[in-house]
Amino acid sequence: MTTIHRFFEHLSPKTQGYLLVLFTMCVWGSFSLLSRVTVRWQVSVWDVIAMRFAFAAIILLPILWLNKDWRFLLHWRAVVLAIIGGVGYSCLVYTGFTLAPVVHGAVFLNGMIPVATALLLWLIFKIRPDTDTKIALIIISLTLCAMAAMILMGAYHFNVGDVIFVSCAFCWAAFSILLKEWQFTPWQTMCSSVIWSALIYLPIYALFIGFSSPDASWHHLAIQGIFHSVLVMIVATVTYAMAVARLGAFMAGGLSSLAPFISAILAVPLLGEPLNMVMVLGLIGMGLGTVQPWRWLGRRKH
């Protein structure tokens, strides 16, 4: 671990950011697939969310206590980050995956994150997108228009899950922007998201929802609980926050959103999910707008 840490520290900030994004992509790509599998495994999304926050809080609370570094949790900004990027996003995204296939999440959630990020930056901070961002937004907008035309012709029927995914995109974009603007450290971001999300969600779960997966096997529950709490809630939150600090909200959010496009393609053979022409068009257009390959071509010329 020491050797890996030394190697990482010797890299440039941008290279560190890209490696952090790569790891985050792997976790988020698996997140899409495992979230969809909850339906087959008969695991309730409300139980997954409860395990996500409870397990992560159990791990982090002793560390906070030993380090005596918890005063940042008392700031109202920590609560806002947890509501937007923790409880709010989790409830929306898990519900979305129970109602729509993985490919819909890739198109309407991850594909919309660059649009939502640019729009919120302009509305809140009056920051206009640069040239590369404008090109990406044009591609994504044209893709959405083409998809809308095909939907009107009856090639596809828009459903509630798709609407939820679009809401998720704006939720995550707001979280990314505030994270960068308020300059929370990765540790503070992770702890704020975990602790406050647990304090908000778990009492509601205990009082009004309760355990809702009586037909699920214990090992399926364990897999979902460990993955969504440790890898997604703790590890990926830190790596994403570190990537945002090094690359910015648009670049980190855009590159990280590439992973679900890959998982959407994998979901076809692995989960047997359908893939029609509307979704293929969405994957191609949103993927181009997200990856922005012309940026890399421009750098090579210089």
TAGI-V608418 format. One record per residue. N is the residue number from 1. RES is the residue in one letter. PHI is phi in degrees with one decimal (999 if undefined). OMEGA is omega in radians with two decimals (NA if undefined). NEAR is the number of other C-alpha atoms within 10 Angstrom. Layout:
BEGIN
n = [N N]
res = [RES RES]
phi = [PHI PHI]
omega = [OMEGA OMEGA]
near = [NEAR NEAR]
END
This chain:
BEGIN
n = [1 2 3 4 5 6 7 8 9 10 11 12 13 14 15 16 17 18 19 20 21 22 23 24 25 26 27 28 29 30 31 32 33 34 35 36 37 38 39 40 41 42 43 44 45 46 47 48 49 50 51 52 53 54 55 56 57 58 59 60 61 62 63 64 65 66 67 68 69 70 71 72 73 74 75 76 77 78 79 80 81 82 83 84 85 86 87 88 89 90 91 92 93 94 95 96 97 98 99 100 101 102 103 104 105 106 107 108 109 110 111 112 113 114 115 116 117 118 119 120 121 122 123 124 125 126 127 128 129 130 131 132 133 134 135 136 137 138 139 140 141 142 143 144 145 146 147 148 149 150 151 152 153 154 155 156 157 158 159 160 161 162 163 164 165 166 167 168 169 170 171 172 173 174 175 176 177 178 179 180 181 182 183 184 185 186 187 188 189 190 191 192 193 194 195 196 197 198 199 200 201 202 203 204 205 206 207 208 209 210 211 212 213 214 215 216 217 218 219 220 221 222 223 224 225 226 227 228 229 230 231 232 233 234 235 236 237 238 239 240 241 242 243 244 245 246 247 248 249 250 251 252 253 254 255 256 257 258 259 260 261 262 263 264 265 266 267 268 269 270 271 272 273 274 275 276 277 278 279 280 281 282 283 284 285 286 287 288 289 290 291 292 293 294 295 296 297 298 299 300 301 302]
res = [M T T I H R F F E H L S P K T Q G Y L L V L F T M C V W G S F S L L S R V T V R W Q V S V W D V I A M R F A F A A I I L L P I L W L N K D W R F L L H W R A V V L A I I G G V G Y S C L V Y T G F T L A P V V H G A V F L N G M I P V A T A L L L W L I F K I R P D T D T K I A L I I I S L T L C A M A A M I L M G A Y H F N V G D V I F V S C A F C W A A F S I L L K E W Q F T P W Q T M C S S V I W S A L I Y L P I Y A L F I G F S S P D A S W H H L A I Q G I F H S V L V M I V A T V T Y A M A V A R L G A F M A G G L S S L A P F I S A I L A V P L L G E P L N M V M V L G L I G M G L G T V Q P W R W L G R R K H]
phi = [999 -64.3 -63.0 -63.5 -63.6 -64.5 -61.1 -64.0 -67.0 -81.7 -79.2 -70.2 -54.8 -67.9 -64.3 -58.5 -60.4 -67.1 -65.7 -64.5 -65.5 -60.1 -64.4 -60.2 -59.4 -61.8 -68.0 -68.2 -63.9 -67.7 -58.0 -60.4 -66.9 -69.1 -65.1 -70.9 -66.7 -55.3 -64.8 -70.2 -82.9 59.5 -100.2 -68.1 -63.7 -69.6 -71.7 -62.2 -63.3 -62.8 -65.0 -55.6 -80.9 -66.0 -62.0 -64.4 -65.4 -61.4 -72.8 -83.5 -58.9 -62.0 -66.3 -60.8 -66.2 -69.0 -78.6 53.1 -120.3 -132.6 -64.5 -63.5 -67.6 -82.0 -78.9 -62.1 -65.3 -63.0 -67.4 -62.0 -60.4 -68.1 -65.3 -79.9 -89.4 -104.7 -62.3 -61.2 -63.4 -61.8 -62.2 -70.4 -68.9 -67.1 -64.0 -58.7 -74.0 -79.7 -105.6 -143.9 -65.0 -60.7 -62.0 -66.0 -65.5 -62.9 -77.5 -86.9 -99.4 -69.4 -68.2 -89.1 -59.7 -59.9 -65.0 -62.8 -63.7 -63.4 -65.8 -68.4 -60.5 -73.0 -69.7 -88.5 -110.4 59.1 -91.1 -83.3 -67.5 -77.6 -62.4 -62.2 -66.1 -62.5 -61.8 -60.8 -66.6 -65.0 -61.5 -65.3 -64.2 -64.1 -62.5 -63.4 -64.7 -64.0 -65.0 -61.8 -63.6 -67.7 -65.8 -65.0 -82.3 91.0 -76.0 -159.8 -113.2 -63.8 -124.6 -62.1 -59.3 -66.3 -62.8 -64.0 -63.3 -62.9 -61.9 -61.3 -61.4 -69.7 -64.0 -71.2 -62.4 -62.2 -61.5 -63.7 -66.7 -65.3 -60.4 -72.0 -67.7 -86.3 57.4 -70.8 -72.0 -54.2 -63.6 -65.6 -63.3 -61.9 -64.6 -62.0 -63.7 -74.6 -65.6 -69.2 -63.9 -64.3 -65.0 -82.9 -81.5 -61.0 -61.7 -65.1 -62.4 -67.0 -82.4 -119.2 -114.8 76.7 -61.6 -126.1 -126.5 -67.2 -96.5 -83.3 -78.3 -66.5 -73.3 -67.3 -64.4 -64.8 -60.2 -64.5 -64.5 -67.7 -62.8 -74.5 -90.9 -78.3 -73.1 -78.6 -74.3 -99.1 -65.4 -67.9 -63.8 -66.9 -64.3 -69.2 -61.9 -66.8 -67.8 -61.2 -63.5 -94.8 -114.4 96.8 -66.1 -67.2 -64.7 -65.1 -66.4 -67.2 -67.4 -63.3 -74.0 -69.4 -56.4 -63.2 -65.9 -68.7 -66.1 -64.0 -68.7 -66.6 -65.7 -65.2 -78.0 -76.5 -109.4 69.2 -82.7 -74.4 -142.8 -94.5 -65.3 -63.7 -71.9 -62.4 -59.6 -63.1 -62.9 -68.2 -65.9 -66.4 -63.4 -63.5 -67.1 -80.5 -75.3 53.2 -61.4 -64.0 -63.1 -71.9 -65.2 -64.8 -68.9 -66.4 -65.0 -79.1]
omega = [3.13 3.12 3.13 3.14 3.13 3.11 -3.13 -3.10 -3.13 3.13 3.08 3.14 -3.14 3.11 3.05 -3.14 -3.14 3.09 3.11 3.10 3.13 3.12 3.13 3.11 -3.13 -3.14 -3.10 3.07 3.08 3.13 -3.13 -3.11 -3.11 3.09 3.12 -3.12 3.14 3.13 -3.13 -3.12 3.14 3.08 -3.13 3.12 -3.12 3.05 3.10 3.13 3.12 3.11 3.14 -3.10 -3.08 -3.12 -3.14 3.13 3.12 3.14 -3.01 -3.08 3.10 3.13 3.09 -3.12 -3.13 -3.13 -3.10 3.13 -3.06 -3.05 3.11 3.12 -3.11 3.13 -3.10 3.13 3.10 3.13 -3.14 3.11 -3.14 -3.14 -3.09 -3.05 -3.14 -3.08 -3.07 -3.12 -3.10 -3.13 -3.13 -3.01 3.12 3.08 3.12 -3.10 3.02 -3.06 -3.06 3.14 -3.12 -3.11 3.10 3.09 3.13 -3.08 -2.98 3.06 -3.04 3.10 -3.12 -3.11 3.09 3.12 -3.13 -3.14 -3.13 -3.12 -3.14 3.08 3.14 -3.09 -3.03 -3.03 3.14 3.11 -3.13 3.14 3.09 -3.05 -3.14 3.13 3.12 3.11 3.13 -3.12 3.10 3.13 -3.13 3.14 3.10 3.10 3.13 3.11 3.12 3.11 3.12 3.12 3.12 3.09 3.13 3.12 3.07 -3.12 -3.11 3.11 3.12 -3.12 -3.08 3.13 3.13 3.11 3.12 3.13 3.09 3.08 3.10 -3.12 3.13 3.11 -3.12 3.10 3.11 3.11 -3.12 -3.12 3.13 3.11 3.13 -3.07 -3.08 3.05 3.00 3.05 3.09 3.13 3.13 3.12 -3.13 -3.10 3.12 -3.13 -3.07 -3.00 -3.12 3.07 3.10 -3.14 -3.13 -2.99 -3.00 3.07 3.10 3.11 -3.10 -3.06 -2.97 -3.07 -3.13 -3.12 -3.01 -3.11 -3.07 -3.09 -3.13 3.11 -3.07 -3.12 3.03 3.08 -3.14 3.13 -3.13 -3.11 -3.12 -3.11 -3.03 -3.14 -3.05 -3.05 -3.07 -3.00 -3.07 -3.00 -3.08 3.08 3.12 -3.10 3.12 3.12 3.11 3.12 3.11 -3.13 -3.08 -3.03 -3.07 -3.04 -3.08 -3.10 -3.13 3.13 -3.13 -3.13 -3.14 -3.11 3.08 -3.06 3.14 3.06 3.10 -3.14 3.10 3.10 3.13 -3.12 -3.13 3.09 -3.05 -3.08 3.13 -3.10 -3.11 3.11 -3.13 -3.06 3.12 -3.14 3.07 3.09 3.13 3.14 -3.11 -3.09 3.14 3.12 3.11 3.13 -3.13 -3.08 -3.14 -3.06 -3.14 3.09 -3.11 3.10 3.14 -3.14 -3.12 -3.14 -3.14 NA]
near = [6 7 8 8 9 10 10 14 11 10 11 10 16 13 15 18 23 18 15 22 29 20 17 26 22 17 20 21 23 19 21 24 21 18 21 24 18 20 14 10 16 16 23 21 23 20 18 27 24 24 22 26 29 20 18 26 24 13 14 15 15 11 13 13 10 9 9 9 11 15 9 14 17 11 10 9 16 22 19 16 24 25 21 22 26 28 20 18 21 22 17 18 23 24 20 26 26 18 16 18 22 30 30 26 27 28 28 24 27 30 31 28 29 29 25 24 25 21 19 17 20 13 11 10 11 10 12 13 17 9 9 14 20 15 15 24 22 14 19 24 17 14 21 21 12 16 21 17 14 15 14 12 10 10 13 16 11 12 11 11 22 21 13 22 28 22 22 29 25 22 24 22 27 21 22 24 22 19 23 16 12 10 14 20 15 21 14 19 24 26 26 27 28 29 22 23 27 26 14 16 20 19 13 13 16 11 8 8 12 14 13 14 17 10 10 15 12 12 9 14 20 13 12 24 22 17 20 26 25 18 19 20 22 25 17 23 22 22 21 26 28 23 28 24 21 20 19 18 26 23 21 25 24 24 20 27 28 25 25 31 26 18 22 26 17 17 21 15 10 11 15 9 15 12 16 10 12 18 19 15 16 23 25 16 22 31 27 18 26 29 17 19 13 13 11 10 10 9 8 8 6 5]
END
